Amino acid sequence: MKTSAIIRFLILGALWLALVLMIVLRTERFTLYTLFVIVASAIIIFVPVYKKYVKNDRA
């Protein structure tokens, strides 16, 4: 994997983690819905990036 792809993953991961922390800190109670939103956002963000940069790099 190229260095530029690793940097993109790190920046995207840091932004996603900051948003997750904002969600967790601002909610009164941690519910299953909150967990669902966090997991769904991770899937929506990281799966396409993984397919583009990691999966194509192996082929």
PDBQT receptor file of N, H, CA, C and O in Angstrom, charges set to zero:
ATOM      1  N   MET A   1       0.845  -1.164   0.000  1.00  0.00    +0.000 N 
ATOM      2  CA  MET A   1       0.000   0.000   0.000  1.00  0.00    +0.000 C 
ATOM      3  C   MET A   1       0.900   1.239   0.000  1.00  0.00    +0.000 C 
ATOM      4  O   MET A   1       1.907   1.294   0.706  1.00  0.00    +0.000 OA
ATOM      5  N   LYS A   2       0.523   2.205  -0.788  1.00  0.00    +0.000 N 
ATOM      6  H   LYS A   2      -0.295   2.160  -1.361  1.00  0.00    +0.000 HD
ATOM      7  CA  LYS A   2       1.320   3.417  -0.909  1.00  0.00    +0.000 C 
ATOM      8  C   LYS A   2       1.203   4.278   0.346  1.00  0.00    +0.000 C 
ATOM      9  O   LYS A   2       0.244   4.179   1.111  1.00  0.00    +0.000 OA
ATOM     10  N   THR A   3       2.196   5.108   0.523  1.00  0.00    +0.000 N 
ATOM     11  H   THR A   3       2.975   5.188  -0.099  1.00  0.00    +0.000 HD
ATOM     12  CA  THR A   3       2.210   6.011   1.671  1.00  0.00    +0.000 C 
ATOM     13  C   THR A   3       1.034   6.981   1.628  1.00  0.00    +0.000 C 
ATOM     14  O   THR A   3       0.462   7.314   2.666  1.00  0.00    +0.000 OA
ATOM     15  N   SER A   4       0.679   7.428   0.443  1.00  0.00    +0.000 N 
ATOM     16  H   SER A   4       1.144   7.158  -0.400  1.00  0.00    +0.000 HD
ATOM     17  CA  SER A   4      -0.439   8.369   0.333  1.00  0.00    +0.000 C 
ATOM     18  C   SER A   4      -1.755   7.730   0.769  1.00  0.00    +0.000 C 
ATOM     19  O   SER A   4      -2.597   8.394   1.373  1.00  0.00    +0.000 OA
ATOM     20  N   ALA A   5      -1.934   6.456   0.469  1.00  0.00    +0.000 N 
ATOM     21  H   ALA A   5      -1.250   5.916  -0.022  1.00  0.00    +0.000 HD
ATOM     22  CA  ALA A   5      -3.146   5.757   0.899  1.00  0.00    +0.000 C 
ATOM     23  C   ALA A   5      -3.170   5.595   2.414  1.00  0.00    +0.000 C 
ATOM     24  O   ALA A   5      -4.226   5.717   3.035  1.00  0.00    +0.000 OA
ATOM     25  N   ILE A   6      -2.030   5.324   3.004  1.00  0.00    +0.000 N 
ATOM     26  H   ILE A   6      -1.172   5.225   2.500  1.00  0.00    +0.000 HD
ATOM     27  CA  ILE A   6      -1.945   5.193   4.463  1.00  0.00    +0.000 C 
ATOM     28  C   ILE A   6      -2.278   6.526   5.131  1.00  0.00    +0.000 C 
ATOM     29  O   ILE A   6      -2.984   6.562   6.139  1.00  0.00    +0.000 OA
ATOM     30  N   ILE A   7      -1.770   7.617   4.568  1.00  0.00    +0.000 N 
ATOM     31  H   ILE A   7      -1.196   7.589   3.749  1.00  0.00    +0.000 HD
ATOM     32  CA  ILE A   7      -2.060   8.940   5.122  1.00  0.00    +0.000 C 
ATOM     33  C   ILE A   7      -3.544   9.245   5.011  1.00  0.00    +0.000 C 
ATOM     34  O   ILE A   7      -4.128   9.810   5.935  1.00  0.00    +0.000 OA
ATOM     35  N   ARG A   8      -4.165   8.878   3.888  1.00  0.00    +0.000 N 
ATOM     36  H   ARG A   8      -3.690   8.419   3.137  1.00  0.00    +0.000 HD
ATOM     37  CA  ARG A   8      -5.608   9.087   3.729  1.00  0.00    +0.000 C 
ATOM     38  C   ARG A   8      -6.387   8.313   4.778  1.00  0.00    +0.000 C 
ATOM     39  O   ARG A   8      -7.325   8.839   5.377  1.00  0.00    +0.000 OA
ATOM     40  N   PHE A   9      -5.996   7.051   5.004  1.00  0.00    +0.000 N 
ATOM     41  H   PHE A   9      -5.234   6.623   4.518  1.00  0.00    +0.000 HD
ATOM     42  CA  PHE A   9      -6.654   6.246   6.035  1.00  0.00    +0.000 C 
ATOM     43  C   PHE A   9      -6.520   6.901   7.403  1.00  0.00    +0.000 C 
ATOM     44  O   PHE A   9      -7.491   6.962   8.156  1.00  0.00    +0.000 OA
ATOM     45  N   LEU A  10      -5.339   7.388   7.730  1.00  0.00    +0.000 N 
ATOM     46  H   LEU A  10      -4.550   7.339   7.118  1.00  0.00    +0.000 HD
ATOM     47  CA  LEU A  10      -5.115   7.999   9.041  1.00  0.00    +0.000 C 
ATOM     48  C   LEU A  10      -5.934   9.272   9.218  1.00  0.00    +0.000 C 
ATOM     49  O   LEU A  10      -6.529   9.485  10.274  1.00  0.00    +0.000 OA
ATOM     50  N   ILE A  11      -5.970  10.112   8.200  1.00  0.00    +0.000 N 
ATOM     51  H   ILE A  11      -5.487   9.939   7.342  1.00  0.00    +0.000 HD
ATOM     52  CA  ILE A  11      -6.747  11.348   8.298  1.00  0.00    +0.000 C 
ATOM     53  C   ILE A  11      -8.230  11.042   8.400  1.00  0.00    +0.000 C 
ATOM     54  O   ILE A  11      -8.930  11.611   9.238  1.00  0.00    +0.000 OA
ATOM     55  N   LEU A  12      -8.711  10.141   7.547  1.00  0.00    +0.000 N 
ATOM     56  H   LEU A  12      -8.142   9.679   6.867  1.00  0.00    +0.000 HD
ATOM     57  CA  LEU A  12     -10.115   9.766   7.587  1.00  0.00    +0.000 C 
ATOM     58  C   LEU A  12     -10.480   9.119   8.917  1.00  0.00    +0.000 C 
ATOM     59  O   LEU A  12     -11.544   9.392   9.472  1.00  0.00    +0.000 OA
ATOM     60  N   GLY A  13      -9.603   8.263   9.428  1.00  0.00    +0.000 N 
ATOM     61  H   GLY A  13      -8.738   8.041   8.978  1.00  0.00    +0.000 HD
ATOM     62  CA  GLY A  13      -9.836   7.630  10.718  1.00  0.00    +0.000 C 
ATOM     63  C   GLY A  13      -9.867   8.623  11.861  1.00  0.00    +0.000 C 
ATOM     64  O   GLY A  13     -10.679   8.496  12.777  1.00  0.00    +0.000 OA
ATOM     65  N   ALA A  14      -8.983   9.613  11.812  1.00  0.00    +0.000 N 
ATOM     66  H   ALA A  14      -8.323   9.716  11.068  1.00  0.00    +0.000 HD
ATOM     67  CA  ALA A  14      -8.961  10.638  12.865  1.00  0.00    +0.000 C 
ATOM     68  C   ALA A  14     -10.235  11.480  12.840  1.00  0.00    +0.000 C 
ATOM     69  O   ALA A  14     -10.802  11.785  13.889  1.00  0.00    +0.000 OA
ATOM     70  N   LEU A  15     -10.680  11.852  11.650  1.00  0.00    +0.000 N 
ATOM     71  H   LEU A  15     -10.219  11.605  10.798  1.00  0.00    +0.000 HD
ATOM     72  CA  LEU A  15     -11.920  12.622  11.542  1.00  0.00    +0.000 C 
ATOM     73  C   LEU A  15     -13.120  11.808  12.011  1.00  0.00    +0.000 C 
ATOM     74  O   LEU A  15     -13.985  12.320  12.721  1.00  0.00    +0.000 OA
ATOM     75  N   TRP A  16     -13.169  10.541  11.611  1.00  0.00    +0.000 N 
ATOM     76  H   TRP A  16     -12.466  10.125  11.034  1.00  0.00    +0.000 HD
ATOM     77  CA  TRP A  16     -14.278   9.680  12.023  1.00  0.00    +0.000 C 
ATOM     78  C   TRP A  16     -14.266   9.505  13.542  1.00  0.00    +0.000 C 
ATOM     79  O   TRP A  16     -15.315   9.572  14.184  1.00  0.00    +0.000 OA
ATOM     80  N   LEU A  17     -13.096   9.284  14.112  1.00  0.00    +0.000 N 
ATOM     81  H   LEU A  17     -12.244   9.229  13.591  1.00  0.00    +0.000 HD
ATOM     82  CA  LEU A  17     -12.993   9.115  15.560  1.00  0.00    +0.000 C 
ATOM     83  C   LEU A  17     -13.416  10.382  16.300  1.00  0.00    +0.000 C 
ATOM     84  O   LEU A  17     -14.064  10.300  17.343  1.00  0.00    +0.000 OA
ATOM     85  N   ALA A  18     -13.060  11.543  15.775  1.00  0.00    +0.000 N 
ATOM     86  H   ALA A  18     -12.534  11.609  14.927  1.00  0.00    +0.000 HD
ATOM     87  CA  ALA A  18     -13.480  12.798  16.405  1.00  0.00    +0.000 C 
ATOM     88  C   ALA A  18     -15.002  12.932  16.377  1.00  0.00    +0.000 C 
ATOM     89  O   ALA A  18     -15.606  13.353  17.363  1.00  0.00    +0.000 OA
ATOM     90  N   LEU A  19     -15.618  12.578  15.256  1.00  0.00    +0.000 N 
ATOM     91  H   LEU A  19     -15.127  12.236  14.454  1.00  0.00    +0.000 HD
ATOM     92  CA  LEU A  19     -17.074  12.646  15.175  1.00  0.00    +0.000 C 
ATOM     93  C   LEU A  19     -17.746  11.641  16.096  1.00  0.00    +0.000 C 
ATOM     94  O   LEU A  19     -18.780  11.942  16.693  1.00  0.00    +0.000 OA
ATOM     95  N   VAL A  20     -17.176  10.459  16.217  1.00  0.00    +0.000 N 
ATOM     96  H   VAL A  20     -16.336  10.215  15.733  1.00  0.00    +0.000 HD
ATOM     97  CA  VAL A  20     -17.728   9.454  17.131  1.00  0.00    +0.000 C 
ATOM     98  C   VAL A  20     -17.620   9.945  18.575  1.00  0.00    +0.000 C 
ATOM     99  O   VAL A  20     -18.551   9.777  19.362  1.00  0.00    +0.000 OA
ATOM    100  N   LEU A  21     -16.496  10.542  18.915  1.00  0.00    +0.000 N 
ATOM    101  H   LEU A  21     -15.740  10.679  18.276  1.00  0.00    +0.000 HD
ATOM    102  CA  LEU A  21     -16.343  11.077  20.266  1.00  0.00    +0.000 C 
ATOM    103  C   LEU A  21     -17.360  12.184  20.541  1.00  0.00    +0.000 C 
ATOM    104  O   LEU A  21     -17.890  12.284  21.647  1.00  0.00    +0.000 OA
ATOM    105  N   MET A  22     -17.628  13.012  19.535  1.00  0.00    +0.000 N 
ATOM    106  H   MET A  22     -17.198  12.931  18.636  1.00  0.00    +0.000 HD
ATOM    107  CA  MET A  22     -18.642  14.050  19.711  1.00  0.00    +0.000 C 
ATOM    108  C   MET A  22     -20.017  13.431  19.951  1.00  0.00    +0.000 C 
ATOM    109  O   MET A  22     -20.776  13.906  20.796  1.00  0.00    +0.000 OA
ATOM    110  N   ILE A  23     -20.333  12.381  19.214  1.00  0.00    +0.000 N 
ATOM    111  H   ILE A  23     -19.716  11.996  18.527  1.00  0.00    +0.000 HD
ATOM    112  CA  ILE A  23     -21.625  11.715  19.395  1.00  0.00    +0.000 C 
ATOM    113  C   ILE A  23     -21.721  11.125  20.791  1.00  0.00    +0.000 C 
ATOM    114  O   ILE A  23     -22.726  11.308  21.477  1.00  0.00    +0.000 OA
ATOM    115  N   VAL A  24     -20.687  10.423  21.212  1.00  0.00    +0.000 N 
ATOM    116  H   VAL A  24     -19.870  10.275  20.654  1.00  0.00    +0.000 HD
ATOM    117  CA  VAL A  24     -20.714   9.735  22.505  1.00  0.00    +0.000 C 
ATOM    118  C   VAL A  24     -20.753  10.731  23.661  1.00  0.00    +0.000 C 
ATOM    119  O   VAL A  24     -21.475  10.518  24.635  1.00  0.00    +0.000 OA
ATOM    120  N   LEU A  25     -19.993  11.805  23.564  1.00  0.00    +0.000 N 
ATOM    121  H   LEU A  25     -19.407  11.978  22.772  1.00  0.00    +0.000 HD
ATOM    122  CA  LEU A  25     -19.939  12.760  24.664  1.00  0.00    +0.000 C 
ATOM    123  C   LEU A  25     -21.199  13.610  24.780  1.00  0.00    +0.000 C 
ATOM    124  O   LEU A  25     -21.518  14.094  25.866  1.00  0.00    +0.000 OA
ATOM    125  N   ARG A  26     -21.912  13.797  23.685  1.00  0.00    +0.000 N 
ATOM    126  H   ARG A  26     -21.652  13.404  22.803  1.00  0.00    +0.000 HD
ATOM    127  CA  ARG A  26     -23.092  14.666  23.720  1.00  0.00    +0.000 C 
ATOM    128  C   ARG A  26     -24.399  13.921  23.946  1.00  0.00    +0.000 C 
ATOM    129  O   ARG A  26     -25.439  14.551  24.134  1.00  0.00    +0.000 OA
ATOM    130  N   THR A  27     -24.366  12.598  23.930  1.00  0.00    +0.000 N 
ATOM    131  H   THR A  27     -23.521  12.087  23.777  1.00  0.00    +0.000 HD
ATOM    132  CA  THR A  27     -25.594  11.863  24.205  1.00  0.00    +0.000 C 
ATOM    133  C   THR A  27     -25.728  11.646  25.709  1.00  0.00    +0.000 C 
ATOM    134  O   THR A  27     -24.738  11.481  26.422  1.00  0.00    +0.000 OA
ATOM    135  N   GLU A  28     -26.961  11.649  26.165  1.00  0.00    +0.000 N 
ATOM    136  H   GLU A  28     -27.765  11.783  25.585  1.00  0.00    +0.000 HD
ATOM    137  CA  GLU A  28     -27.187  11.444  27.597  1.00  0.00    +0.000 C 
ATOM    138  C   GLU A  28     -27.005   9.981  27.985  1.00  0.00    +0.000 C 
ATOM    139  O   GLU A  28     -26.422   9.665  29.021  1.00  0.00    +0.000 OA
ATOM    140  N   ARG A  29     -27.520   9.094  27.126  1.00  0.00    +0.000 N 
ATOM    141  H   ARG A  29     -27.994   9.351  26.284  1.00  0.00    +0.000 HD
ATOM    142  CA  ARG A  29     -27.390   7.662  27.380  1.00  0.00    +0.000 C 
ATOM    143  C   ARG A  29     -26.852   6.987  26.139  1.00  0.00    +0.000 C 
ATOM    144  O   ARG A  29     -27.199   7.360  25.018  1.00  0.00    +0.000 OA
ATOM    145  N   PHE A  30     -26.010   5.998  26.337  1.00  0.00    +0.000 N 
ATOM    146  H   PHE A  30     -25.728   5.694  27.247  1.00  0.00    +0.000 HD
ATOM    147  CA  PHE A  30     -25.479   5.218  25.218  1.00  0.00    +0.000 C 
ATOM    148  C   PHE A  30     -26.458   4.082  24.949  1.00  0.00    +0.000 C 
ATOM    149  O   PHE A  30     -26.583   3.165  25.761  1.00  0.00    +0.000 OA
ATOM    150  N   THR A  31     -27.150   4.135  23.820  1.00  0.00    +0.000 N 
ATOM    151  H   THR A  31     -27.049   4.880  23.161  1.00  0.00    +0.000 HD
ATOM    152  CA  THR A  31     -28.164   3.139  23.496  1.00  0.00    +0.000 C 
ATOM    153  C   THR A  31     -27.712   2.297  22.312  1.00  0.00    +0.000 C 
ATOM    154  O   THR A  31     -26.667   2.545  21.711  1.00  0.00    +0.000 OA
ATOM    155  N   LEU A  32     -28.522   1.298  21.995  1.00  0.00    +0.000 N 
ATOM    156  H   LEU A  32     -29.370   1.096  22.483  1.00  0.00    +0.000 HD
ATOM    157  CA  LEU A  32     -28.233   0.472  20.824  1.00  0.00    +0.000 C 
ATOM    158  C   LEU A  32     -28.316   1.291  19.538  1.00  0.00    +0.000 C 
ATOM    159  O   LEU A  32     -27.593   1.021  18.579  1.00  0.00    +0.000 OA
ATOM    160  N   TYR A  33     -29.191   2.282  19.519  1.00  0.00    +0.000 N 
ATOM    161  H   TYR A  33     -29.779   2.501  20.298  1.00  0.00    +0.000 HD
ATOM    162  CA  TYR A  33     -29.287   3.151  18.354  1.00  0.00    +0.000 C 
ATOM    163  C   TYR A  33     -27.982   3.926  18.144  1.00  0.00    +0.000 C 
ATOM    164  O   TYR A  33     -27.521   4.066  17.011  1.00  0.00    +0.000 OA
ATOM    165  N   THR A  34     -27.397   4.419  19.211  1.00  0.00    +0.000 N 
ATOM    166  H   THR A  34     -27.772   4.305  20.131  1.00  0.00    +0.000 HD
ATOM    167  CA  THR A  34     -26.122   5.123  19.114  1.00  0.00    +0.000 C 
ATOM    168  C   THR A  34     -25.036   4.196  18.589  1.00  0.00    +0.000 C 
ATOM    169  O   THR A  34     -24.237   4.585  17.737  1.00  0.00    +0.000 OA
ATOM    170  N   LEU A  35     -25.010   2.984  19.093  1.00  0.00    +0.000 N 
ATOM    171  H   LEU A  35     -25.659   2.668  19.785  1.00  0.00    +0.000 HD
ATOM    172  CA  LEU A  35     -24.047   1.996  18.618  1.00  0.00    +0.000 C 
ATOM    173  C   LEU A  35     -24.274   1.686  17.142  1.00  0.00    +0.000 C 
ATOM    174  O   LEU A  35     -23.316   1.553  16.381  1.00  0.00    +0.000 OA
ATOM    175  N   PHE A  36     -25.536   1.571  16.737  1.00  0.00    +0.000 N 
ATOM    176  H   PHE A  36     -26.314   1.680  17.355  1.00  0.00    +0.000 HD
ATOM    177  CA  PHE A  36     -25.856   1.313  15.340  1.00  0.00    +0.000 C 
ATOM    178  C   PHE A  36     -25.362   2.445  14.449  1.00  0.00    +0.000 C 
ATOM    179  O   PHE A  36     -24.803   2.190  13.382  1.00  0.00    +0.000 OA
ATOM    180  N   VAL A  37     -25.557   3.680  14.867  1.00  0.00    +0.000 N 
ATOM    181  H   VAL A  37     -26.011   3.887  15.734  1.00  0.00    +0.000 HD
ATOM    182  CA  VAL A  37     -25.108   4.830  14.082  1.00  0.00    +0.000 C 
ATOM    183  C   VAL A  37     -23.583   4.812  13.931  1.00  0.00    +0.000 C 
ATOM    184  O   VAL A  37     -23.064   5.103  12.853  1.00  0.00    +0.000 OA
ATOM    185  N   ILE A  38     -22.879   4.477  14.985  1.00  0.00    +0.000 N 
ATOM    186  H   ILE A  38     -23.301   4.241  15.861  1.00  0.00    +0.000 HD
ATOM    187  CA  ILE A  38     -21.420   4.444  14.936  1.00  0.00    +0.000 C 
ATOM    188  C   ILE A  38     -20.935   3.339  14.003  1.00  0.00    +0.000 C 
ATOM    189  O   ILE A  38     -20.054   3.569  13.174  1.00  0.00    +0.000 OA
ATOM    190  N   VAL A  39     -21.503   2.146  14.134  1.00  0.00    +0.000 N 
ATOM    191  H   VAL A  39     -22.218   1.959  14.807  1.00  0.00    +0.000 HD
ATOM    192  CA  VAL A  39     -21.090   1.025  13.290  1.00  0.00    +0.000 C 
ATOM    193  C   VAL A  39     -21.460   1.273  11.832  1.00  0.00    +0.000 C 
ATOM    194  O   VAL A  39     -20.657   1.008  10.938  1.00  0.00    +0.000 OA
ATOM    195  N   ALA A  40     -22.658   1.775  11.583  1.00  0.00    +0.000 N 
ATOM    196  H   ALA A  40     -23.311   1.990  12.309  1.00  0.00    +0.000 HD
ATOM    197  CA  ALA A  40     -23.086   2.058  10.216  1.00  0.00    +0.000 C 
ATOM    198  C   ALA A  40     -22.197   3.120   9.575  1.00  0.00    +0.000 C 
ATOM    199  O   ALA A  40     -21.840   3.000   8.403  1.00  0.00    +0.000 OA
ATOM    200  N   SER A  41     -21.840   4.142  10.318  1.00  0.00    +0.000 N 
ATOM    201  H   SER A  41     -22.130   4.240  11.271  1.00  0.00    +0.000 HD
ATOM    202  CA  SER A  41     -20.977   5.173   9.748  1.00  0.00    +0.000 C 
ATOM    203  C   SER A  41     -19.589   4.623   9.429  1.00  0.00    +0.000 C 
ATOM    204  O   SER A  41     -18.984   5.006   8.428  1.00  0.00    +0.000 OA
ATOM    205  N   ALA A  42     -19.088   3.733  10.270  1.00  0.00    +0.000 N 
ATOM    206  H   ALA A  42     -19.579   3.422  11.083  1.00  0.00    +0.000 HD
ATOM    207  CA  ALA A  42     -17.789   3.121   9.992  1.00  0.00    +0.000 C 
ATOM    208  C   ALA A  42     -17.854   2.287   8.708  1.00  0.00    +0.000 C 
ATOM    209  O   ALA A  42     -16.939   2.336   7.886  1.00  0.00    +0.000 OA
ATOM    210  N   ILE A  43     -18.922   1.535   8.545  1.00  0.00    +0.000 N 
ATOM    211  H   ILE A  43     -19.665   1.496   9.213  1.00  0.00    +0.000 HD
ATOM    212  CA  ILE A  43     -19.069   0.726   7.334  1.00  0.00    +0.000 C 
ATOM    213  C   ILE A  43     -19.185   1.607   6.100  1.00  0.00    +0.000 C 
ATOM    214  O   ILE A  43     -18.551   1.339   5.079  1.00  0.00    +0.000 OA
ATOM    215  N   ILE A  44     -19.987   2.650   6.191  1.00  0.00    +0.000 N 
ATOM    216  H   ILE A  44     -20.502   2.868   7.020  1.00  0.00    +0.000 HD
ATOM    217  CA  ILE A  44     -20.190   3.542   5.047  1.00  0.00    +0.000 C 
ATOM    218  C   ILE A  44     -18.889   4.252   4.659  1.00  0.00    +0.000 C 
ATOM    219  O   ILE A  44     -18.642   4.488   3.477  1.00  0.00    +0.000 OA
ATOM    220  N   ILE A  45     -18.074   4.585   5.632  1.00  0.00    +0.000 N 
ATOM    221  H   ILE A  45     -18.275   4.393   6.593  1.00  0.00    +0.000 HD
ATOM    222  CA  ILE A  45     -16.850   5.328   5.342  1.00  0.00    +0.000 C 
ATOM    223  C   ILE A  45     -15.696   4.420   4.952  1.00  0.00    +0.000 C 
ATOM    224  O   ILE A  45     -15.016   4.687   3.961  1.00  0.00    +0.000 OA
ATOM    225  N   PHE A  46     -15.458   3.358   5.704  1.00  0.00    +0.000 N 
ATOM    226  H   PHE A  46     -16.010   3.141   6.509  1.00  0.00    +0.000 HD
ATOM    227  CA  PHE A  46     -14.227   2.605   5.529  1.00  0.00    +0.000 C 
ATOM    228  C   PHE A  46     -14.290   1.477   4.507  1.00  0.00    +0.000 C 
ATOM    229  O   PHE A  46     -13.257   1.136   3.931  1.00  0.00    +0.000 OA
ATOM    230  N   VAL A  47     -15.438   0.890   4.259  1.00  0.00    +0.000 N 
ATOM    231  H   VAL A  47     -16.277   1.167   4.728  1.00  0.00    +0.000 HD
ATOM    232  CA  VAL A  47     -15.512  -0.212   3.292  1.00  0.00    +0.000 C 
ATOM    233  C   VAL A  47     -15.190   0.258   1.873  1.00  0.00    +0.000 C 
ATOM    234  O   VAL A  47     -14.385  -0.391   1.206  1.00  0.00    +0.000 OA
ATOM    235  N   PRO A  48     -15.774   1.346   1.379  1.00  0.00    +0.000 N 
ATOM    236  CA  PRO A  48     -15.395   1.787   0.024  1.00  0.00    +0.000 C 
ATOM    237  C   PRO A  48     -13.921   2.182  -0.095  1.00  0.00    +0.000 C 
ATOM    238  O   PRO A  48     -13.282   1.924  -1.116  1.00  0.00    +0.000 OA
ATOM    239  N   VAL A  49     -13.395   2.803   0.944  1.00  0.00    +0.000 N 
ATOM    240  H   VAL A  49     -13.914   3.012   1.773  1.00  0.00    +0.000 HD
ATOM    241  CA  VAL A  49     -11.983   3.192   0.910  1.00  0.00    +0.000 C 
ATOM    242  C   VAL A  49     -11.104   1.949   0.912  1.00  0.00    +0.000 C 
ATOM    243  O   VAL A  49     -10.100   1.902   0.201  1.00  0.00    +0.000 OA
ATOM    244  N   TYR A  50     -11.465   0.947   1.696  1.00  0.00    +0.000 N 
ATOM    245  H   TYR A  50     -12.281   0.985   2.273  1.00  0.00    +0.000 HD
ATOM    246  CA  TYR A  50     -10.722  -0.310   1.720  1.00  0.00    +0.000 C 
ATOM    247  C   TYR A  50     -10.754  -0.976   0.347  1.00  0.00    +0.000 C 
ATOM    248  O   TYR A  50      -9.728  -1.437  -0.153  1.00  0.00    +0.000 OA
ATOM    249  N   LYS A  51     -11.931  -1.021  -0.252  1.00  0.00    +0.000 N 
ATOM    250  H   LYS A  51     -12.765  -0.646   0.154  1.00  0.00    +0.000 HD
ATOM    251  CA  LYS A  51     -12.052  -1.649  -1.570  1.00  0.00    +0.000 C 
ATOM    252  C   LYS A  51     -11.235  -0.911  -2.620  1.00  0.00    +0.000 C 
ATOM    253  O   LYS A  51     -10.664  -1.531  -3.517  1.00  0.00    +0.000 OA
ATOM    254  N   LYS A  52     -11.179   0.395  -2.511  1.00  0.00    +0.000 N 
ATOM    255  H   LYS A  52     -11.643   0.899  -1.783  1.00  0.00    +0.000 HD
ATOM    256  CA  LYS A  52     -10.461   1.174  -3.518  1.00  0.00    +0.000 C 
ATOM    257  C   LYS A  52      -8.952   1.054  -3.371  1.00  0.00    +0.000 C 
ATOM    258  O   LYS A  52      -8.251   0.875  -4.368  1.00  0.00    +0.000 OA
ATOM    259  N   TYR A  53      -8.440   1.148  -2.157  1.00  0.00    +0.000 N 
ATOM    260  H   TYR A  53      -9.009   1.294  -1.347  1.00  0.00    +0.000 HD
ATOM    261  CA  TYR A  53      -6.999   1.248  -1.981  1.00  0.00    +0.000 C 
ATOM    262  C   TYR A  53      -6.313  -0.056  -1.579  1.00  0.00    +0.000 C 
ATOM    263  O   TYR A  53      -5.178  -0.297  -1.989  1.00  0.00    +0.000 OA
ATOM    264  N   VAL A  54      -6.964  -0.890  -0.799  1.00  0.00    +0.000 N 
ATOM    265  H   VAL A  54      -7.886  -0.694  -0.465  1.00  0.00    +0.000 HD
ATOM    266  CA  VAL A  54      -6.308  -2.100  -0.303  1.00  0.00    +0.000 C 
ATOM    267  C   VAL A  54      -6.599  -3.279  -1.210  1.00  0.00    +0.000 C 
ATOM    268  O   VAL A  54      -5.674  -3.991  -1.601  1.00  0.00    +0.000 OA
ATOM    269  N   LYS A  55      -7.833  -3.501  -1.551  1.00  0.00    +0.000 N 
ATOM    270  H   LYS A  55      -8.585  -2.922  -1.233  1.00  0.00    +0.000 HD
ATOM    271  CA  LYS A  55      -8.209  -4.659  -2.346  1.00  0.00    +0.000 C 
ATOM    272  C   LYS A  55      -7.613  -4.565  -3.751  1.00  0.00    +0.000 C 
ATOM    273  O   LYS A  55      -7.132  -5.570  -4.275  1.00  0.00    +0.000 OA
ATOM    274  N   ASN A  56      -7.633  -3.390  -4.372  1.00  0.00    +0.000 N 
ATOM    275  H   ASN A  56      -8.024  -2.574  -3.947  1.00  0.00    +0.000 HD
ATOM    276  CA  ASN A  56      -7.071  -3.244  -5.705  1.00  0.00    +0.000 C 
ATOM    277  C   ASN A  56      -5.548  -3.301  -5.691  1.00  0.00    +0.000 C 
ATOM    278  O   ASN A  56      -4.932  -3.624  -6.707  1.00  0.00    +0.000 OA
ATOM    279  N   ASP A  57      -4.941  -2.996  -4.564  1.00  0.00    +0.000 N 
ATOM    280  H   ASP A  57      -5.441  -2.734  -3.739  1.00  0.00    +0.000 HD
ATOM    281  CA  ASP A  57      -3.494  -3.020  -4.453  1.00  0.00    +0.000 C 
ATOM    282  C   ASP A  57      -2.963  -4.454  -4.452  1.00  0.00    +0.000 C 
ATOM    283  O   ASP A  57      -1.845  -4.700  -4.906  1.00  0.00    +0.000 OA
ATOM    284  N   ARG A  58      -3.744  -5.385  -3.953  1.00  0.00    +0.000 N 
ATOM    285  H   ARG A  58      -4.652  -5.185  -3.585  1.00  0.00    +0.000 HD
ATOM    286  CA  ARG A  58      -3.325  -6.785  -3.885  1.00  0.00    +0.000 C 
ATOM    287  C   ARG A  58      -3.380  -7.471  -5.233  1.00  0.00    +0.000 C 
ATOM    288  O   ARG A  58      -2.601  -8.391  -5.488  1.00  0.00    +0.000 OA
ATOM    289  N   ALA A  59      -4.285  -7.044  -6.105  1.00  0.00    +0.000 N 
ATOM    290  H   ALA A  59      -4.917  -6.297  -5.899  1.00  0.00    +0.000 HD
ATOM    291  CA  ALA A  59      -4.459  -7.718  -7.396  1.00  0.00    +0.000 C 
ATOM    292  C   ALA A  59      -3.358  -7.380  -8.364  1.00  0.00    +0.000 C 
ATOM    293  O   ALA A  59      -3.359  -7.866  -9.495  1.00  0.00    +0.000 OA
TER     294      ALA A  59
